[in-house]
Amino acid sequence: MFQELDVEDVLTYLGERRVCVPDSPIDLRRLSGGVSSNVFSVRWRDQGVIVKQALPRLLVEDEWYADPSRALSEGAAISLAHALLPGWTPEVLDIDAERLIITITHAPDGWKNWKEELLVGRVEQAVAAGLGSFLGQWHCATSELELDPLFAAREPFESLRVDPFYWTIARRHPDLAPDITDTVERMNSTRSCLVHGDFSPKNVLSGDGQLWVLDFEVTHMGDPTFDVAFLLHHLLLKAIHRPKDAESLLACGAAFLQAYRDTTGGDAVCDTDPTYLFRHVGCLALARVDGKSPVDYLTHDAASNARFVARSLIASPPDTLAKVWSRIAPAKSSLRSSRAIGQQ
């Protein structure tokens, strides 16, 4: 039976697991922002840990369930990334297979969350390029390894990404269902490397000239295009949210793609067909408006813009990133038609 960890129990839990016994005044808090896990920050003096427990029901309005044993594959994935690409992830300190909790090292003081930076207009191409390099190395390296059987499981990806994102928008936008179905079928038939599954600005910390990638709970053997599209759709939505930063965000997306392609060297395992990639971007962007996990920063009008752009990308994907961004401006004059479409 699932036993949920509460904030009052965290210190006792850490002592029982012999992870750490803080010996000075403690800053203990539940972190906000995520919907799939309880996450606790524990800091004392110049040390700290993060305690994370996957939830069986996600914290959203729609009913959304997922197997909490995904915590085990997350722990294994972070450990693998830490070994393959040192310095890009926290270190796993403990994996509790009974209560489905992982404990990892805490980021140093002063490190910034990239989503929060983007939302206030601090757009750094260097971060995007770094992420492209990391992702390319991760995809290439994991295409050549004999991997833990945990990563063969598809249930976390199906329950946390395919159904709430792709199948939900197919039901809510039935005219696009054939294109969405084709995209999912192609994605599900590709299992060439480890896919992070949540490669999002909210899961990136930066500081001291370093980057950390977090949140590997949807990691699985699959289609690398998904990860590339996942980051790009977040940059696109932020460009719609902050039009004055649209050019900078396009430059970020271009830097990310270029670094990814430079790192993979055109490797067939990780190559991305542009129209297939940008149709994924459309599916994911539409899901963040009309799926089970809408983003929390779009105004009503911006959501209408995003819906218009996303639908156009699914129906008629372009072949360059610049052409994806070029569709933002026409959306501003198409709010009425987009609202009407969303009500169908």
DOLO-985518 format. One record per residue (C-alpha): x, y, z; residue in one letter. Coordinates in steps of 0.05 Angstrom, whole numbers, padded with zeros to 5 digits, always signed. Layout:
N
{{X; Y; Z}; 'a'}
...
//
This chain:
344
{{+00000; +00000; +00000}; 'm'}
{{+00026; +00068; -00019}; 'f'}
{{+00051; +00108; +00042}; 'q'}
{{+00056; +00181; +00026}; 'e'}
{{+00113; +00220; +00058}; 'l'}
{{+00094; +00286; +00091}; 'd'}
{{+00138; +00345; +00107}; 'v'}
{{+00135; +00331; +00182}; 'e'}
{{+00164; +00261; +00170}; 'd'}
{{+00223; +00279; +00125}; 'v'}
{{+00277; +00287; +00178}; 'l'}
{{+00257; +00222; +00213}; 't'}
{{+00256; +00187; +00146}; 'y'}
{{+00326; +00211; +00128}; 'l'}
{{+00352; +00186; +00194}; 'g'}
{{+00319; +00118; +00185}; 'e'}
{{+00350; +00112; +00116}; 'r'}
{{+00418; +00135; +00144}; 'r'}
{{+00424; +00184; +00088}; 'v'}
{{+00442; +00243; +00133}; 'c'}
{{+00432; +00269; +00203}; 'v'}
{{+00435; +00345; +00201}; 'p'}
{{+00470; +00375; +00261}; 'd'}
{{+00452; +00448; +00254}; 's'}
{{+00390; +00492; +00243}; 'p'}
{{+00351; +00464; +00184}; 'i'}
{{+00313; +00495; +00127}; 'd'}
{{+00260; +00443; +00108}; 'l'}
{{+00206; +00458; +00057}; 'r'}
{{+00160; +00425; +00006}; 'r'}
{{+00178; +00450; -00064}; 'l'}
{{+00122; +00474; -00109}; 's'}
{{+00115; +00474; -00185}; 'g'}
{{+00110; +00400; -00201}; 'g'}
{{+00048; +00357; -00206}; 'v'}
{{+00075; +00286; -00207}; 's'}
{{+00114; +00280; -00142}; 's'}
{{+00122; +00305; -00071}; 'n'}
{{+00190; +00340; -00069}; 'v'}
{{+00224; +00365; -00006}; 'f'}
{{+00285; +00408; +00002}; 's'}
{{+00328; +00398; +00065}; 'v'}
{{+00385; +00448; +00077}; 'r'}
{{+00433; +00456; +00134}; 'w'}
{{+00498; +00496; +00137}; 'r'}
{{+00529; +00487; +00067}; 'd'}
{{+00497; +00419; +00054}; 'q'}
{{+00430; +00396; +00028}; 'g'}
{{+00389; +00340; -00003}; 'v'}
{{+00326; +00334; -00044}; 'i'}
{{+00276; +00280; -00025}; 'v'}
{{+00227; +00260; -00080}; 'k'}
{{+00169; +00212; -00079}; 'q'}
{{+00128; +00196; -00142}; 'a'}
{{+00053; +00201; -00132}; 'l'}
{{+00001; +00152; -00158}; 'p'}
{{-00048; +00208; -00175}; 'r'}
{{-00021; +00272; -00204}; 'l'}
{{-00039; +00340; -00175}; 'l'}
{{-00082; +00366; -00232}; 'v'}
{{-00156; +00378; -00243}; 'e'}
{{-00167; +00319; -00291}; 'd'}
{{-00162; +00249; -00265}; 'e'}
{{-00090; +00227; -00281}; 'w'}
{{-00058; +00165; -00251}; 'y'}
{{+00011; +00135; -00260}; 'a'}
{{+00050; +00079; -00228}; 'd'}
{{+00094; +00109; -00172}; 'p'}
{{+00146; +00055; -00183}; 's'}
{{+00173; +00101; -00237}; 'r'}
{{+00215; +00129; -00180}; 'a'}
{{+00260; +00068; -00187}; 'l'}
{{+00274; +00080; -00261}; 's'}
{{+00286; +00153; -00245}; 'e'}
{{+00338; +00135; -00194}; 'g'}
{{+00371; +00088; -00243}; 'a'}
{{+00370; +00140; -00299}; 'a'}
{{+00401; +00195; -00257}; 'i'}
{{+00455; +00147; -00233}; 's'}
{{+00469; +00128; -00305}; 'l'}
{{+00471; +00201; -00329}; 'a'}
{{+00517; +00219; -00271}; 'h'}
{{+00564; +00163; -00291}; 'a'}
{{+00562; +00175; -00366}; 'l'}
{{+00563; +00252; -00365}; 'l'}
{{+00593; +00275; -00299}; 'p'}
{{+00573; +00344; -00275}; 'g'}
{{+00507; +00348; -00312}; 'w'}
{{+00461; +00318; -00258}; 't'}
{{+00457; +00313; -00183}; 'p'}
{{+00482; +00250; -00149}; 'e'}
{{+00435; +00196; -00125}; 'v'}
{{+00446; +00184; -00050}; 'l'}
{{+00391; +00134; -00036}; 'd'}
{{+00336; +00095; -00072}; 'i'}
{{+00281; +00068; -00027}; 'd'}
{{+00249; +00012; -00067}; 'a'}
{{+00195; +00000; -00014}; 'e'}
{{+00168; +00071; -00007}; 'r'}
{{+00188; +00092; -00077}; 'l'}
{{+00230; +00151; -00055}; 'i'}
{{+00296; +00176; -00082}; 'i'}
{{+00344; +00224; -00047}; 't'}
{{+00393; +00265; -00087}; 'i'}
{{+00443; +00320; -00075}; 't'}
{{+00418; +00392; -00071}; 'h'}
{{+00440; +00445; -00120}; 'a'}
{{+00488; +00498; -00091}; 'p'}
{{+00461; +00564; -00065}; 'd'}
{{+00447; +00615; -00118}; 'g'}
{{+00432; +00568; -00175}; 'w'}
{{+00374; +00590; -00219}; 'k'}
{{+00316; +00552; -00249}; 'n'}
{{+00316; +00563; -00325}; 'w'}
{{+00240; +00566; -00331}; 'k'}
{{+00237; +00622; -00280}; 'e'}
{{+00293; +00659; -00316}; 'e'}
{{+00258; +00654; -00383}; 'l'}
{{+00192; +00678; -00354}; 'l'}
{{+00224; +00743; -00331}; 'v'}
{{+00261; +00754; -00397}; 'g'}
{{+00330; +00729; -00380}; 'r'}
{{+00342; +00689; -00443}; 'v'}
{{+00411; +00658; -00449}; 'e'}
{{+00432; +00622; -00513}; 'q'}
{{+00490; +00590; -00476}; 'a'}
{{+00442; +00551; -00432}; 'v'}
{{+00404; +00526; -00493}; 'a'}
{{+00468; +00506; -00529}; 'a'}
{{+00492; +00469; -00467}; 'g'}
{{+00427; +00431; -00464}; 'l'}
{{+00433; +00412; -00537}; 'g'}
{{+00503; +00385; -00524}; 's'}
{{+00480; +00345; -00463}; 'f'}
{{+00420; +00316; -00498}; 'l'}
{{+00460; +00295; -00559}; 'g'}
{{+00512; +00261; -00516}; 'q'}
{{+00458; +00226; -00475}; 'w'}
{{+00421; +00200; -00536}; 'h'}
{{+00484; +00176; -00571}; 'c'}
{{+00515; +00144; -00509}; 'a'}
{{+00452; +00106; -00489}; 't'}
{{+00441; +00079; -00559}; 's'}
{{+00504; +00036; -00551}; 'e'}
{{+00495; +00008; -00481}; 'l'}
{{+00463; -00054; -00451}; 'e'}
{{+00412; -00020; -00408}; 'l'}
{{+00374; -00035; -00344}; 'd'}
{{+00308; -00072; -00360}; 'p'}
{{+00273; -00017; -00320}; 'l'}
{{+00280; +00028; -00381}; 'f'}
{{+00242; -00020; -00426}; 'a'}
{{+00177; -00006; -00388}; 'a'}
{{+00130; +00039; -00428}; 'r'}
{{+00076; +00050; -00375}; 'e'}
{{+00104; +00114; -00345}; 'p'}
{{+00113; +00145; -00414}; 'f'}
{{+00043; +00123; -00436}; 'e'}
{{+00009; +00148; -00373}; 's'}
{{+00049; +00212; -00364}; 'l'}
{{+00059; +00234; -00436}; 'r'}
{{+00024; +00195; -00491}; 'v'}
{{-00046; +00192; -00462}; 'd'}
{{-00050; +00260; -00426}; 'p'}
{{-00016; +00297; -00483}; 'f'}
{{-00028; +00263; -00550}; 'y'}
{{-00090; +00221; -00541}; 'w'}
{{-00125; +00275; -00500}; 't'}
{{-00117; +00327; -00555}; 'i'}
{{-00137; +00276; -00608}; 'a'}
{{-00203; +00268; -00571}; 'r'}
{{-00212; +00342; -00561}; 'r'}
{{-00191; +00361; -00632}; 'h'}
{{-00219; +00303; -00673}; 'p'}
{{-00204; +00336; -00740}; 'd'}
{{-00129; +00329; -00723}; 'l'}
{{-00135; +00258; -00696}; 'a'}
{{-00106; +00224; -00759}; 'p'}
{{-00043; +00267; -00759}; 'd'}
{{-00035; +00258; -00683}; 'i'}
{{-00045; +00183; -00689}; 't'}
{{+00008; +00178; -00744}; 'd'}
{{+00057; +00216; -00701}; 't'}
{{+00045; +00172; -00640}; 'v'}
{{+00051; +00108; -00681}; 'e'}
{{+00117; +00130; -00711}; 'r'}
{{+00142; +00150; -00642}; 'm'}
{{+00121; +00085; -00609}; 'n'}
{{+00155; +00044; -00663}; 's'}
{{+00222; +00078; -00651}; 't'}
{{+00265; +00052; -00593}; 'r'}
{{+00335; +00074; -00608}; 's'}
{{+00362; +00106; -00544}; 'c'}
{{+00343; +00130; -00475}; 'l'}
{{+00293; +00188; -00478}; 'v'}
{{+00292; +00235; -00418}; 'h'}
{{+00216; +00247; -00426}; 'g'}
{{+00211; +00314; -00391}; 'd'}
{{+00266; +00356; -00422}; 'f'}
{{+00237; +00422; -00400}; 's'}
{{+00264; +00489; -00375}; 'p'}
{{+00233; +00475; -00307}; 'k'}
{{+00280; +00416; -00300}; 'n'}
{{+00344; +00455; -00313}; 'v'}
{{+00385; +00490; -00260}; 'l'}
{{+00445; +00535; -00275}; 's'}
{{+00500; +00568; -00235}; 'g'}
{{+00575; +00573; -00229}; 'd'}
{{+00582; +00560; -00303}; 'g'}
{{+00547; +00493; -00297}; 'q'}
{{+00480; +00462; -00316}; 'l'}
{{+00441; +00407; -00281}; 'w'}
{{+00387; +00367; -00315}; 'v'}
{{+00334; +00340; -00267}; 'l'}
{{+00271; +00297; -00266}; 'd'}
{{+00284; +00232; -00303}; 'f'}
{{+00220; +00197; -00281}; 'e'}
{{+00194; +00187; -00352}; 'v'}
{{+00260; +00160; -00378}; 't'}
{{+00250; +00102; -00426}; 'h'}
{{+00278; +00069; -00488}; 'm'}
{{+00245; +00107; -00544}; 'g'}
{{+00246; +00161; -00597}; 'd'}
{{+00297; +00217; -00587}; 'p'}
{{+00255; +00265; -00628}; 't'}
{{+00208; +00270; -00569}; 'f'}
{{+00261; +00302; -00524}; 'd'}
{{+00281; +00353; -00577}; 'v'}
{{+00209; +00372; -00590}; 'a'}
{{+00194; +00376; -00516}; 'f'}
{{+00245; +00431; -00504}; 'l'}
{{+00226; +00468; -00568}; 'l'}
{{+00152; +00470; -00551}; 'h'}
{{+00167; +00503; -00484}; 'h'}
{{+00209; +00557; -00519}; 'l'}
{{+00152; +00568; -00569}; 'l'}
{{+00100; +00577; -00514}; 'l'}
{{+00144; +00626; -00478}; 'k'}
{{+00153; +00665; -00543}; 'a'}
{{+00077; +00670; -00547}; 'i'}
{{+00074; +00690; -00474}; 'h'}
{{+00128; +00743; -00481}; 'r'}
{{+00127; +00770; -00553}; 'p'}
{{+00183; +00819; -00539}; 'k'}
{{+00228; +00759; -00525}; 'd'}
{{+00206; +00719; -00586}; 'a'}
{{+00269; +00733; -00626}; 'e'}
{{+00314; +00715; -00568}; 's'}
{{+00275; +00652; -00556}; 'l'}
{{+00281; +00633; -00629}; 'l'}
{{+00356; +00643; -00624}; 'a'}
{{+00356; +00598; -00562}; 'c'}
{{+00318; +00544; -00601}; 'g'}
{{+00367; +00550; -00659}; 'a'}
{{+00427; +00545; -00613}; 'a'}
{{+00397; +00484; -00579}; 'f'}
{{+00384; +00449; -00646}; 'l'}
{{+00453; +00466; -00673}; 'q'}
{{+00489; +00441; -00611}; 'a'}
{{+00447; +00377; -00612}; 'y'}
{{+00463; +00365; -00686}; 'r'}
{{+00537; +00381; -00676}; 'd'}
{{+00541; +00333; -00618}; 't'}
{{+00505; +00276; -00653}; 't'}
{{+00544; +00288; -00717}; 'g'}
{{+00485; +00268; -00760}; 'g'}
{{+00481; +00201; -00725}; 'd'}
{{+00422; +00163; -00754}; 'a'}
{{+00401; +00142; -00684}; 'v'}
{{+00389; +00214; -00664}; 'c'}
{{+00374; +00249; -00730}; 'd'}
{{+00308; +00287; -00733}; 't'}
{{+00263; +00296; -00794}; 'd'}
{{+00242; +00369; -00790}; 'p'}
{{+00168; +00360; -00808}; 't'}
{{+00162; +00302; -00760}; 'y'}
{{+00197; +00342; -00706}; 'l'}
{{+00154; +00404; -00715}; 'f'}
{{+00089; +00363; -00716}; 'r'}
{{+00111; +00337; -00648}; 'h'}
{{+00122; +00409; -00626}; 'v'}
{{+00051; +00425; -00648}; 'g'}
{{+00022; +00365; -00611}; 'c'}
{{+00058; +00383; -00547}; 'l'}
{{+00041; +00457; -00551}; 'a'}
{{-00033; +00441; -00562}; 'l'}
{{-00031; +00393; -00503}; 'a'}
{{-00006; +00449; -00458}; 'r'}
{{-00069; +00488; -00474}; 'v'}
{{-00122; +00433; -00483}; 'd'}
{{-00090; +00372; -00451}; 'g'}
{{-00089; +00347; -00379}; 'k'}
{{-00031; +00391; -00358}; 's'}
{{-00039; +00462; -00384}; 'p'}
{{+00017; +00511; -00371}; 'v'}
{{+00003; +00560; -00316}; 'd'}
{{+00028; +00625; -00347}; 'y'}
{{-00012; +00636; -00411}; 'l'}
{{-00068; +00688; -00410}; 't'}
{{-00134; +00671; -00444}; 'h'}
{{-00112; +00707; -00508}; 'd'}
{{-00043; +00677; -00507}; 'a'}
{{-00074; +00608; -00499}; 'a'}
{{-00116; +00622; -00561}; 's'}
{{-00053; +00643; -00598}; 'n'}
{{-00018; +00579; -00577}; 'a'}
{{-00078; +00537; -00598}; 'r'}
{{-00078; +00569; -00667}; 'f'}
{{-00003; +00560; -00677}; 'v'}
{{-00003; +00489; -00650}; 'a'}
{{-00061; +00467; -00694}; 'r'}
{{-00026; +00495; -00756}; 's'}
{{+00038; +00457; -00739}; 'l'}
{{+00001; +00391; -00733}; 'i'}
{{-00039; +00401; -00797}; 'a'}
{{+00018; +00429; -00838}; 's'}
{{+00087; +00425; -00805}; 'p'}
{{+00142; +00470; -00835}; 'p'}
{{+00213; +00449; -00848}; 'd'}
{{+00252; +00501; -00807}; 't'}
{{+00249; +00529; -00737}; 'l'}
{{+00244; +00600; -00764}; 'a'}
{{+00181; +00581; -00801}; 'k'}
{{+00152; +00553; -00737}; 'v'}
{{+00163; +00621; -00703}; 'w'}
{{+00135; +00658; -00763}; 's'}
{{+00067; +00629; -00748}; 'r'}
{{+00062; +00666; -00681}; 'i'}
{{+00047; +00734; -00712}; 'a'}
{{-00013; +00712; -00755}; 'p'}
{{-00043; +00680; -00693}; 'a'}
{{-00052; +00748; -00661}; 'k'}
{{-00103; +00766; -00714}; 's'}
{{-00137; +00698; -00710}; 's'}
{{-00162; +00695; -00638}; 'l'}
{{-00235; +00690; -00657}; 'r'}
{{-00225; +00631; -00704}; 's'}
{{-00179; +00597; -00654}; 's'}
{{-00230; +00603; -00599}; 'r'}
{{-00284; +00575; -00645}; 'a'}
{{-00239; +00515; -00663}; 'i'}
{{-00224; +00502; -00590}; 'g'}
{{-00298; +00498; -00574}; 'q'}
{{-00312; +00445; -00626}; 'q'}
//
